[in-house]
Amino acid sequence: MSEKPKLESLREQIDALDLQIQDLINARAACAQQVAQVKTEAGERNDFYRPEREAEILRRVRERNAGPLDDTEMSRLFREIMSACLALEKPLRIAYLGPEGTFTQAAALKQFGHSVQTVALPAIDVVFREVEAGDCNYGVVPIENSTEGVVNHTLDMFLRSPLRINGEVSLRIELHLLSRESDLAAVQRVYAHQQALAQSREWLDANLPRAERIAVSSNGEAARRVGQEAGAAAVAGDAAAELYGLTRLADRIEDEPGNTTRFLVVGSQSVGRSGQDKTSLLIAVNNKPGALYRMLEPMARHGLSMTRIESRPSRRGIWDYVFFVDIEGHVEDAPVAEALRELEQHASLFKVLGSYPRAVM
């Protein structure tokens, strides 16, 4: 068979598969509408999005994927299908630390897909307030970076907010130098979030040692400013470059190639078990010998893996601290439930911030 008939035959197969795929997607969407109807009739009007259910679906997608598309790409496609189907049930409003073009917006879209309405807000506390007030269904905020550590403002919000952690998102961070200029020598000022400046410090020292470094509220805000200024550059990602019409003067200037930021999804609901979960805790103990040991001992005895512990001033007194702790498992898991019951007895402050599906890169 010559090349032309082969191509025509393959294109006919693709057309037939496209028809099947389209029919199946619409059939799935119709089922989603029926789910919404059943939930509404049962009085469930604010519980259409179930993080644990979506995590289970995406895990099965990866487990049965046989290629040639890789697991990440296949998961992304299914995420968008689920996002479109959920929008038929109930369109979601997702608050995030703005402006447009930030990595936080990218994390929100990775978690919820593009069939949601994203709402850019100027500060982390404003994100929390919008979700608390019910103006947005969920919020997405940064919590820690693999090279620069924790975002203290987010931790501090949990000291006074009733919101719970409903999910987490891990996002690989690739930083580029963006500008209206075409020559690196023309850059006199570099704008970025303080963490992005820290994450690209070595590159900036080597390539722009005389340029003034100006910390702003986000990388998106940096790109917005640079879009209006001559002689300026921003450290930001691809989305900001496209949004503000900037040119890449240098690619991947982050000092650590594995640079990753973790984001939290905050909301008012409790999340069920997905089978691969994490639980976050807020704990304070009395300042006396052995207090921290008594806090950690029940977790060790019940075989729980602690993945993070951070301390922050409690704002209740001088040199008084609270601890933010992440452990593997869900509060409904028997070992976790028993360990937390014992831990609460030794704590002067104890709060479960949420159990939620573990992030997948």
Secondary structure by P-SEA (a helix, b strand, c coil): ccaaaaaaaaaaaaaaaaaaaaaaaaaaaaaaaaaaaaaaaaccccccccaaaaaaaaaaaaaaccccccaaaaaaaaaaaaaaaaaaabbbbbbcccccccaaaaaaaaaccccbbbbbbccaaaaaaaaaaccccbbbbbccccccccaaaaaaaaacccccccbbbbbbbbbbbccccccccccccccccaaaaaaaaaaaaaccccbbbbbcccaaaaaaaaaacccbbbbccaaaaaaaccccccccccccccbbbbbbbbccccccccccbbbbbbbbbccccaaaaaaaaaaaaaccccccccccccccccccbbbbbbbccccccaaaaaaaaaaaaacccccccbbbbbbcc
